[in-house]
Amino acid sequence: MADSIANTTTTVEFIALNGEIDGAGTMVTEISRPAADGRAFRIVGTKGGEFSLVSIADVASASDAKTLLATYKAMQGTICTITKSGGQAHTYFLCLNVRPLGRRQVAGAVGGLVGGTWIVEAEWTFVYSGT
């Protein structure tokens, strides 16, 4: 199964989706009082930090590369499911930004998803939005 990112209307697949997913973790805040010995903390919820993934996809033409980047941009602001190698699906991630890193032609088919001669790279920024 290919790496992919999907929302309710669109699924995009990649040759590779590099980076680590930062899921939710317990967040605490310090509530220590001045002039009191020791430190005190309170659990304030479950949150995840922002993280980035870099996608690599292949397409057949420069026009297809431009269209694919527009599809990526349309996914900003939506809740996505991220699937990485091995088929593990990670749900409830808000896509904050998609930044194109480049599109370039290669000498021959790269044997990726479509055997295309254009490579499209983008950096995706996500944050866990909760269930």
Phi and psi in radians as a Rosetta constraint file:
Dihedral C 1 N 2 CA 2 C 2 CIRCULARHARMONIC -1.355 0.35
Dihedral N 2 CA 2 C 2 N 3 CIRCULARHARMONIC 2.675 0.35
Dihedral C 2 N 3 CA 3 C 3 CIRCULARHARMONIC -1.090 0.35
Dihedral N 3 CA 3 C 3 N 4 CIRCULARHARMONIC 2.510 0.35
Dihedral C 3 N 4 CA 4 C 4 CIRCULARHARMONIC -2.709 0.35
Dihedral N 4 CA 4 C 4 N 5 CIRCULARHARMONIC 2.829 0.35
Dihedral C 4 N 5 CA 5 C 5 CIRCULARHARMONIC -2.279 0.35
Dihedral N 5 CA 5 C 5 N 6 CIRCULARHARMONIC 2.316 0.35
Dihedral C 5 N 6 CA 6 C 6 CIRCULARHARMONIC -2.398 0.35
Dihedral N 6 CA 6 C 6 N 7 CIRCULARHARMONIC 2.528 0.35
Dihedral C 6 N 7 CA 7 C 7 CIRCULARHARMONIC -2.093 0.35
Dihedral N 7 CA 7 C 7 N 8 CIRCULARHARMONIC -2.823 0.35
Dihedral C 7 N 8 CA 8 C 8 CIRCULARHARMONIC -1.225 0.35
Dihedral N 8 CA 8 C 8 N 9 CIRCULARHARMONIC -0.357 0.35
Dihedral C 8 N 9 CA 9 C 9 CIRCULARHARMONIC -2.065 0.35
Dihedral N 9 CA 9 C 9 N 10 CIRCULARHARMONIC -0.314 0.35
Dihedral C 9 N 10 CA 10 C 10 CIRCULARHARMONIC -2.386 0.35
Dihedral N 10 CA 10 C 10 N 11 CIRCULARHARMONIC 2.459 0.35
Dihedral C 10 N 11 CA 11 C 11 CIRCULARHARMONIC -2.233 0.35
Dihedral N 11 CA 11 C 11 N 12 CIRCULARHARMONIC 2.246 0.35
Dihedral C 11 N 12 CA 12 C 12 CIRCULARHARMONIC -2.085 0.35
Dihedral N 12 CA 12 C 12 N 13 CIRCULARHARMONIC 2.411 0.35
Dihedral C 12 N 13 CA 13 C 13 CIRCULARHARMONIC -1.957 0.35
Dihedral N 13 CA 13 C 13 N 14 CIRCULARHARMONIC 2.714 0.35
Dihedral C 13 N 14 CA 14 C 14 CIRCULARHARMONIC -2.321 0.35
Dihedral N 14 CA 14 C 14 N 15 CIRCULARHARMONIC 2.702 0.35
Dihedral C 14 N 15 CA 15 C 15 CIRCULARHARMONIC -1.165 0.35
Dihedral N 15 CA 15 C 15 N 16 CIRCULARHARMONIC -0.737 0.35
Dihedral C 15 N 16 CA 16 C 16 CIRCULARHARMONIC -2.593 0.35
Dihedral N 16 CA 16 C 16 N 17 CIRCULARHARMONIC 2.601 0.35
Dihedral C 16 N 17 CA 17 C 17 CIRCULARHARMONIC -2.313 0.35
Dihedral N 17 CA 17 C 17 N 18 CIRCULARHARMONIC 1.696 0.35
Dihedral C 17 N 18 CA 18 C 18 CIRCULARHARMONIC -1.639 0.35
Dihedral N 18 CA 18 C 18 N 19 CIRCULARHARMONIC 2.476 0.35
Dihedral C 18 N 19 CA 19 C 19 CIRCULARHARMONIC 2.160 0.35
Dihedral N 19 CA 19 C 19 N 20 CIRCULARHARMONIC 2.991 0.35
Dihedral C 19 N 20 CA 20 C 20 CIRCULARHARMONIC -1.918 0.35
Dihedral N 20 CA 20 C 20 N 21 CIRCULARHARMONIC 2.477 0.35
Dihedral C 20 N 21 CA 21 C 21 CIRCULARHARMONIC -1.508 0.35
Dihedral N 21 CA 21 C 21 N 22 CIRCULARHARMONIC 2.273 0.35
Dihedral C 21 N 22 CA 22 C 22 CIRCULARHARMONIC -1.823 0.35
Dihedral N 22 CA 22 C 22 N 23 CIRCULARHARMONIC 1.753 0.35
Dihedral C 22 N 23 CA 23 C 23 CIRCULARHARMONIC -1.402 0.35
Dihedral N 23 CA 23 C 23 N 24 CIRCULARHARMONIC -2.914 0.35
Dihedral C 23 N 24 CA 24 C 24 CIRCULARHARMONIC -1.334 0.35
Dihedral N 24 CA 24 C 24 N 25 CIRCULARHARMONIC 2.607 0.35
Dihedral C 24 N 25 CA 25 C 25 CIRCULARHARMONIC -2.565 0.35
Dihedral N 25 CA 25 C 25 N 26 CIRCULARHARMONIC 2.821 0.35
Dihedral C 25 N 26 CA 26 C 26 CIRCULARHARMONIC -1.203 0.35
Dihedral N 26 CA 26 C 26 N 27 CIRCULARHARMONIC 2.302 0.35
Dihedral C 26 N 27 CA 27 C 27 CIRCULARHARMONIC -1.885 0.35
Dihedral N 27 CA 27 C 27 N 28 CIRCULARHARMONIC 2.442 0.35
Dihedral C 27 N 28 CA 28 C 28 CIRCULARHARMONIC -2.245 0.35
Dihedral N 28 CA 28 C 28 N 29 CIRCULARHARMONIC 2.747 0.35
Dihedral C 28 N 29 CA 29 C 29 CIRCULARHARMONIC -2.270 0.35
Dihedral N 29 CA 29 C 29 N 30 CIRCULARHARMONIC 2.566 0.35
Dihedral C 29 N 30 CA 30 C 30 CIRCULARHARMONIC -1.403 0.35
Dihedral N 30 CA 30 C 30 N 31 CIRCULARHARMONIC 2.334 0.35
Dihedral C 30 N 31 CA 31 C 31 CIRCULARHARMONIC -2.184 0.35
Dihedral N 31 CA 31 C 31 N 32 CIRCULARHARMONIC 0.427 0.35
Dihedral C 31 N 32 CA 32 C 32 CIRCULARHARMONIC -1.093 0.35
Dihedral N 32 CA 32 C 32 N 33 CIRCULARHARMONIC 2.611 0.35
Dihedral C 32 N 33 CA 33 C 33 CIRCULARHARMONIC -1.770 0.35
Dihedral N 33 CA 33 C 33 N 34 CIRCULARHARMONIC 2.526 0.35
Dihedral C 33 N 34 CA 34 C 34 CIRCULARHARMONIC -1.041 0.35
Dihedral N 34 CA 34 C 34 N 35 CIRCULARHARMONIC 2.550 0.35
Dihedral C 34 N 35 CA 35 C 35 CIRCULARHARMONIC 1.153 0.35
Dihedral N 35 CA 35 C 35 N 36 CIRCULARHARMONIC 0.228 0.35
Dihedral C 35 N 36 CA 36 C 36 CIRCULARHARMONIC -1.927 0.35
Dihedral N 36 CA 36 C 36 N 37 CIRCULARHARMONIC 2.409 0.35
Dihedral C 36 N 37 CA 37 C 37 CIRCULARHARMONIC -1.189 0.35
Dihedral N 37 CA 37 C 37 N 38 CIRCULARHARMONIC 2.598 0.35
Dihedral C 37 N 38 CA 38 C 38 CIRCULARHARMONIC 1.418 0.35
Dihedral N 38 CA 38 C 38 N 39 CIRCULARHARMONIC -3.098 0.35
Dihedral C 38 N 39 CA 39 C 39 CIRCULARHARMONIC -2.284 0.35
Dihedral N 39 CA 39 C 39 N 40 CIRCULARHARMONIC 2.583 0.35
Dihedral C 39 N 40 CA 40 C 40 CIRCULARHARMONIC -2.249 0.35
Dihedral N 40 CA 40 C 40 N 41 CIRCULARHARMONIC 2.578 0.35
Dihedral C 40 N 41 CA 41 C 41 CIRCULARHARMONIC -2.345 0.35
Dihedral N 41 CA 41 C 41 N 42 CIRCULARHARMONIC 2.685 0.35
Dihedral C 41 N 42 CA 42 C 42 CIRCULARHARMONIC -2.226 0.35
Dihedral N 42 CA 42 C 42 N 43 CIRCULARHARMONIC 2.374 0.35
Dihedral C 42 N 43 CA 43 C 43 CIRCULARHARMONIC -1.296 0.35
Dihedral N 43 CA 43 C 43 N 44 CIRCULARHARMONIC 2.222 0.35
Dihedral C 43 N 44 CA 44 C 44 CIRCULARHARMONIC -1.970 0.35
Dihedral N 44 CA 44 C 44 N 45 CIRCULARHARMONIC 0.033 0.35
Dihedral C 44 N 45 CA 45 C 45 CIRCULARHARMONIC 2.457 0.35
Dihedral N 45 CA 45 C 45 N 46 CIRCULARHARMONIC -2.978 0.35
Dihedral C 45 N 46 CA 46 C 46 CIRCULARHARMONIC -2.101 0.35
Dihedral N 46 CA 46 C 46 N 47 CIRCULARHARMONIC 2.154 0.35
Dihedral C 46 N 47 CA 47 C 47 CIRCULARHARMONIC -2.491 0.35
Dihedral N 47 CA 47 C 47 N 48 CIRCULARHARMONIC 2.860 0.35
Dihedral C 47 N 48 CA 48 C 48 CIRCULARHARMONIC -2.160 0.35
Dihedral N 48 CA 48 C 48 N 49 CIRCULARHARMONIC 2.626 0.35
Dihedral C 48 N 49 CA 49 C 49 CIRCULARHARMONIC -1.474 0.35
Dihedral N 49 CA 49 C 49 N 50 CIRCULARHARMONIC 2.869 0.35
Dihedral C 49 N 50 CA 50 C 50 CIRCULARHARMONIC -1.166 0.35
Dihedral N 50 CA 50 C 50 N 51 CIRCULARHARMONIC 2.546 0.35
Dihedral C 50 N 51 CA 51 C 51 CIRCULARHARMONIC -2.605 0.35
Dihedral N 51 CA 51 C 51 N 52 CIRCULARHARMONIC 2.826 0.35
Dihedral C 51 N 52 CA 52 C 52 CIRCULARHARMONIC -2.153 0.35
Dihedral N 52 CA 52 C 52 N 53 CIRCULARHARMONIC 2.551 0.35
Dihedral C 52 N 53 CA 53 C 53 CIRCULARHARMONIC -2.186 0.35
Dihedral N 53 CA 53 C 53 N 54 CIRCULARHARMONIC 2.541 0.35
Dihedral C 53 N 54 CA 54 C 54 CIRCULARHARMONIC -1.938 0.35
Dihedral N 54 CA 54 C 54 N 55 CIRCULARHARMONIC 2.144 0.35
Dihedral C 54 N 55 CA 55 C 55 CIRCULARHARMONIC -1.757 0.35
Dihedral N 55 CA 55 C 55 N 56 CIRCULARHARMONIC 2.577 0.35
Dihedral C 55 N 56 CA 56 C 56 CIRCULARHARMONIC -2.275 0.35
Dihedral N 56 CA 56 C 56 N 57 CIRCULARHARMONIC 2.163 0.35
Dihedral C 56 N 57 CA 57 C 57 CIRCULARHARMONIC -2.354 0.35
Dihedral N 57 CA 57 C 57 N 58 CIRCULARHARMONIC 2.769 0.35
Dihedral C 57 N 58 CA 58 C 58 CIRCULARHARMONIC -2.052 0.35
Dihedral N 58 CA 58 C 58 N 59 CIRCULARHARMONIC 2.559 0.35
Dihedral C 58 N 59 CA 59 C 59 CIRCULARHARMONIC -2.409 0.35
Dihedral N 59 CA 59 C 59 N 60 CIRCULARHARMONIC 2.963 0.35
Dihedral C 59 N 60 CA 60 C 60 CIRCULARHARMONIC -1.461 0.35
Dihedral N 60 CA 60 C 60 N 61 CIRCULARHARMONIC -0.415 0.35
Dihedral C 60 N 61 CA 61 C 61 CIRCULARHARMONIC -2.637 0.35
Dihedral N 61 CA 61 C 61 N 62 CIRCULARHARMONIC 2.940 0.35
Dihedral C 61 N 62 CA 62 C 62 CIRCULARHARMONIC -1.093 0.35
Dihedral N 62 CA 62 C 62 N 63 CIRCULARHARMONIC -0.666 0.35
Dihedral C 62 N 63 CA 63 C 63 CIRCULARHARMONIC -1.093 0.35
Dihedral N 63 CA 63 C 63 N 64 CIRCULARHARMONIC -0.734 0.35
Dihedral C 63 N 64 CA 64 C 64 CIRCULARHARMONIC -1.129 0.35
Dihedral N 64 CA 64 C 64 N 65 CIRCULARHARMONIC -0.614 0.35
Dihedral C 64 N 65 CA 65 C 65 CIRCULARHARMONIC -1.117 0.35
Dihedral N 65 CA 65 C 65 N 66 CIRCULARHARMONIC -0.773 0.35
Dihedral C 65 N 66 CA 66 C 66 CIRCULARHARMONIC -1.109 0.35
Dihedral N 66 CA 66 C 66 N 67 CIRCULARHARMONIC -0.738 0.35
Dihedral C 66 N 67 CA 67 C 67 CIRCULARHARMONIC -1.123 0.35
Dihedral N 67 CA 67 C 67 N 68 CIRCULARHARMONIC -0.730 0.35
Dihedral C 67 N 68 CA 68 C 68 CIRCULARHARMONIC -1.093 0.35
Dihedral N 68 CA 68 C 68 N 69 CIRCULARHARMONIC -0.752 0.35
Dihedral C 68 N 69 CA 69 C 69 CIRCULARHARMONIC -1.097 0.35
Dihedral N 69 CA 69 C 69 N 70 CIRCULARHARMONIC -0.636 0.35
Dihedral C 69 N 70 CA 70 C 70 CIRCULARHARMONIC -1.150 0.35
Dihedral N 70 CA 70 C 70 N 71 CIRCULARHARMONIC -0.651 0.35
Dihedral C 70 N 71 CA 71 C 71 CIRCULARHARMONIC -1.110 0.35
Dihedral N 71 CA 71 C 71 N 72 CIRCULARHARMONIC -0.756 0.35
Dihedral C 71 N 72 CA 72 C 72 CIRCULARHARMONIC -1.013 0.35
Dihedral N 72 CA 72 C 72 N 73 CIRCULARHARMONIC -0.851 0.35
Dihedral C 72 N 73 CA 73 C 73 CIRCULARHARMONIC -1.062 0.35
Dihedral N 73 CA 73 C 73 N 74 CIRCULARHARMONIC -0.604 0.35
Dihedral C 73 N 74 CA 74 C 74 CIRCULARHARMONIC -1.173 0.35
Dihedral N 74 CA 74 C 74 N 75 CIRCULARHARMONIC -0.287 0.35
Dihedral C 74 N 75 CA 75 C 75 CIRCULARHARMONIC -1.489 0.35
Dihedral N 75 CA 75 C 75 N 76 CIRCULARHARMONIC -0.176 0.35
Dihedral C 75 N 76 CA 76 C 76 CIRCULARHARMONIC -1.048 0.35
Dihedral N 76 CA 76 C 76 N 77 CIRCULARHARMONIC 2.462 0.35
Dihedral C 76 N 77 CA 77 C 77 CIRCULARHARMONIC 1.411 0.35
Dihedral N 77 CA 77 C 77 N 78 CIRCULARHARMONIC 0.147 0.35
Dihedral C 77 N 78 CA 78 C 78 CIRCULARHARMONIC -1.995 0.35
Dihedral N 78 CA 78 C 78 N 79 CIRCULARHARMONIC 2.747 0.35
Dihedral C 78 N 79 CA 79 C 79 CIRCULARHARMONIC -1.453 0.35
Dihedral N 79 CA 79 C 79 N 80 CIRCULARHARMONIC 2.233 0.35
Dihedral C 79 N 80 CA 80 C 80 CIRCULARHARMONIC -2.153 0.35
Dihedral N 80 CA 80 C 80 N 81 CIRCULARHARMONIC 2.776 0.35
Dihedral C 80 N 81 CA 81 C 81 CIRCULARHARMONIC -1.936 0.35
Dihedral N 81 CA 81 C 81 N 82 CIRCULARHARMONIC 2.235 0.35
Dihedral C 81 N 82 CA 82 C 82 CIRCULARHARMONIC -1.864 0.35
Dihedral N 82 CA 82 C 82 N 83 CIRCULARHARMONIC 2.184 0.35
Dihedral C 82 N 83 CA 83 C 83 CIRCULARHARMONIC -2.050 0.35
Dihedral N 83 CA 83 C 83 N 84 CIRCULARHARMONIC 2.137 0.35
Dihedral C 83 N 84 CA 84 C 84 CIRCULARHARMONIC -1.918 0.35
Dihedral N 84 CA 84 C 84 N 85 CIRCULARHARMONIC 3.020 0.35
Dihedral C 84 N 85 CA 85 C 85 CIRCULARHARMONIC -0.773 0.35
Dihedral N 85 CA 85 C 85 N 86 CIRCULARHARMONIC 2.410 0.35
Dihedral C 85 N 86 CA 86 C 86 CIRCULARHARMONIC 1.685 0.35
Dihedral N 86 CA 86 C 86 N 87 CIRCULARHARMONIC -0.144 0.35
Dihedral C 86 N 87 CA 87 C 87 CIRCULARHARMONIC 1.474 0.35
Dihedral N 87 CA 87 C 87 N 88 CIRCULARHARMONIC 0.090 0.35
Dihedral C 87 N 88 CA 88 C 88 CIRCULARHARMONIC -1.240 0.35
Dihedral N 88 CA 88 C 88 N 89 CIRCULARHARMONIC 2.060 0.35
Dihedral C 88 N 89 CA 89 C 89 CIRCULARHARMONIC -1.652 0.35
Dihedral N 89 CA 89 C 89 N 90 CIRCULARHARMONIC 2.290 0.35
Dihedral C 89 N 90 CA 90 C 90 CIRCULARHARMONIC -1.978 0.35
Dihedral N 90 CA 90 C 90 N 91 CIRCULARHARMONIC 2.060 0.35
Dihedral C 90 N 91 CA 91 C 91 CIRCULARHARMONIC -1.864 0.35
Dihedral N 91 CA 91 C 91 N 92 CIRCULARHARMONIC 2.880 0.35
Dihedral C 91 N 92 CA 92 C 92 CIRCULARHARMONIC 1.194 0.35
Dihedral N 92 CA 92 C 92 N 93 CIRCULARHARMONIC 0.796 0.35
Dihedral C 92 N 93 CA 93 C 93 CIRCULARHARMONIC -1.931 0.35
Dihedral N 93 CA 93 C 93 N 94 CIRCULARHARMONIC 2.189 0.35
Dihedral C 93 N 94 CA 94 C 94 CIRCULARHARMONIC -1.459 0.35
Dihedral N 94 CA 94 C 94 N 95 CIRCULARHARMONIC 2.196 0.35
Dihedral C 94 N 95 CA 95 C 95 CIRCULARHARMONIC -1.436 0.35
Dihedral N 95 CA 95 C 95 N 96 CIRCULARHARMONIC 1.909 0.35
Dihedral C 95 N 96 CA 96 C 96 CIRCULARHARMONIC -1.455 0.35
Dihedral N 96 CA 96 C 96 N 97 CIRCULARHARMONIC -0.637 0.35
Dihedral C 96 N 97 CA 97 C 97 CIRCULARHARMONIC -2.812 0.35
Dihedral N 97 CA 97 C 97 N 98 CIRCULARHARMONIC 2.592 0.35
Dihedral C 97 N 98 CA 98 C 98 CIRCULARHARMONIC -2.234 0.35
Dihedral N 98 CA 98 C 98 N 99 CIRCULARHARMONIC 2.104 0.35
Dihedral C 98 N 99 CA 99 C 99 CIRCULARHARMONIC -2.024 0.35
Dihedral N 99 CA 99 C 99 N 100 CIRCULARHARMONIC 2.027 0.35
Dihedral C 99 N 100 CA 100 C 100 CIRCULARHARMONIC -1.100 0.35
Dihedral N 100 CA 100 C 100 N 101 CIRCULARHARMONIC 2.320 0.35
Dihedral C 100 N 101 CA 101 C 101 CIRCULARHARMONIC -1.777 0.35
Dihedral N 101 CA 101 C 101 N 102 CIRCULARHARMONIC -0.320 0.35
Dihedral C 101 N 102 CA 102 C 102 CIRCULARHARMONIC 2.698 0.35
Dihedral N 102 CA 102 C 102 N 103 CIRCULARHARMONIC 2.752 0.35
Dihedral C 102 N 103 CA 103 C 103 CIRCULARHARMONIC -2.418 0.35
Dihedral N 103 CA 103 C 103 N 104 CIRCULARHARMONIC 2.297 0.35
Dihedral C 103 N 104 CA 104 C 104 CIRCULARHARMONIC -2.578 0.35
Dihedral N 104 CA 104 C 104 N 105 CIRCULARHARMONIC 2.635 0.35
Dihedral C 104 N 105 CA 105 C 105 CIRCULARHARMONIC -1.506 0.35
Dihedral N 105 CA 105 C 105 N 106 CIRCULARHARMONIC 2.510 0.35
Dihedral C 105 N 106 CA 106 C 106 CIRCULARHARMONIC -2.013 0.35
Dihedral N 106 CA 106 C 106 N 107 CIRCULARHARMONIC 2.816 0.35
Dihedral C 106 N 107 CA 107 C 107 CIRCULARHARMONIC -1.106 0.35
Dihedral N 107 CA 107 C 107 N 108 CIRCULARHARMONIC -0.638 0.35
Dihedral C 107 N 108 CA 108 C 108 CIRCULARHARMONIC -2.558 0.35
Dihedral N 108 CA 108 C 108 N 109 CIRCULARHARMONIC 3.023 0.35
Dihedral C 108 N 109 CA 109 C 109 CIRCULARHARMONIC -0.968 0.35
Dihedral N 109 CA 109 C 109 N 110 CIRCULARHARMONIC 2.388 0.35
Dihedral C 109 N 110 CA 110 C 110 CIRCULARHARMONIC -1.643 0.35
Dihedral N 110 CA 110 C 110 N 111 CIRCULARHARMONIC -0.043 0.35
Dihedral C 110 N 111 CA 111 C 111 CIRCULARHARMONIC 1.288 0.35
Dihedral N 111 CA 111 C 111 N 112 CIRCULARHARMONIC 0.439 0.35
Dihedral C 111 N 112 CA 112 C 112 CIRCULARHARMONIC -1.453 0.35
Dihedral N 112 CA 112 C 112 N 113 CIRCULARHARMONIC -2.287 0.35
Dihedral C 112 N 113 CA 113 C 113 CIRCULARHARMONIC -1.328 0.35
Dihedral N 113 CA 113 C 113 N 114 CIRCULARHARMONIC -0.710 0.35
Dihedral C 113 N 114 CA 114 C 114 CIRCULARHARMONIC -2.061 0.35
Dihedral N 114 CA 114 C 114 N 115 CIRCULARHARMONIC 0.043 0.35
Dihedral C 114 N 115 CA 115 C 115 CIRCULARHARMONIC 1.160 0.35
Dihedral N 115 CA 115 C 115 N 116 CIRCULARHARMONIC 0.537 0.35
Dihedral C 115 N 116 CA 116 C 116 CIRCULARHARMONIC -1.344 0.35
Dihedral N 116 CA 116 C 116 N 117 CIRCULARHARMONIC 2.931 0.35
Dihedral C 116 N 117 CA 117 C 117 CIRCULARHARMONIC -1.873 0.35
Dihedral N 117 CA 117 C 117 N 118 CIRCULARHARMONIC 0.189 0.35
Dihedral C 117 N 118 CA 118 C 118 CIRCULARHARMONIC -2.168 0.35
Dihedral N 118 CA 118 C 118 N 119 CIRCULARHARMONIC 2.401 0.35
Dihedral C 118 N 119 CA 119 C 119 CIRCULARHARMONIC -1.914 0.35
Dihedral N 119 CA 119 C 119 N 120 CIRCULARHARMONIC 2.339 0.35
Dihedral C 119 N 120 CA 120 C 120 CIRCULARHARMONIC -2.099 0.35
Dihedral N 120 CA 120 C 120 N 121 CIRCULARHARMONIC 2.187 0.35
Dihedral C 120 N 121 CA 121 C 121 CIRCULARHARMONIC -2.071 0.35
Dihedral N 121 CA 121 C 121 N 122 CIRCULARHARMONIC 2.479 0.35
Dihedral C 121 N 122 CA 122 C 122 CIRCULARHARMONIC -2.600 0.35
Dihedral N 122 CA 122 C 122 N 123 CIRCULARHARMONIC 2.626 0.35
Dihedral C 122 N 123 CA 123 C 123 CIRCULARHARMONIC -1.832 0.35
Dihedral N 123 CA 123 C 123 N 124 CIRCULARHARMONIC 2.157 0.35
Dihedral C 123 N 124 CA 124 C 124 CIRCULARHARMONIC -1.834 0.35
Dihedral N 124 CA 124 C 124 N 125 CIRCULARHARMONIC 2.323 0.35
Dihedral C 124 N 125 CA 125 C 125 CIRCULARHARMONIC -1.968 0.35
Dihedral N 125 CA 125 C 125 N 126 CIRCULARHARMONIC 2.226 0.35
Dihedral C 125 N 126 CA 126 C 126 CIRCULARHARMONIC -2.227 0.35
Dihedral N 126 CA 126 C 126 N 127 CIRCULARHARMONIC 2.833 0.35
Dihedral C 126 N 127 CA 127 C 127 CIRCULARHARMONIC -2.504 0.35
Dihedral N 127 CA 127 C 127 N 128 CIRCULARHARMONIC 2.489 0.35
Dihedral C 127 N 128 CA 128 C 128 CIRCULARHARMONIC -1.207 0.35
Dihedral N 128 CA 128 C 128 N 129 CIRCULARHARMONIC 2.248 0.35
Dihedral C 128 N 129 CA 129 C 129 CIRCULARHARMONIC -1.792 0.35
Dihedral N 129 CA 129 C 129 N 130 CIRCULARHARMONIC -0.038 0.35
Dihedral C 129 N 130 CA 130 C 130 CIRCULARHARMONIC 1.556 0.35
Dihedral N 130 CA 130 C 130 N 131 CIRCULARHARMONIC 3.005 0.35
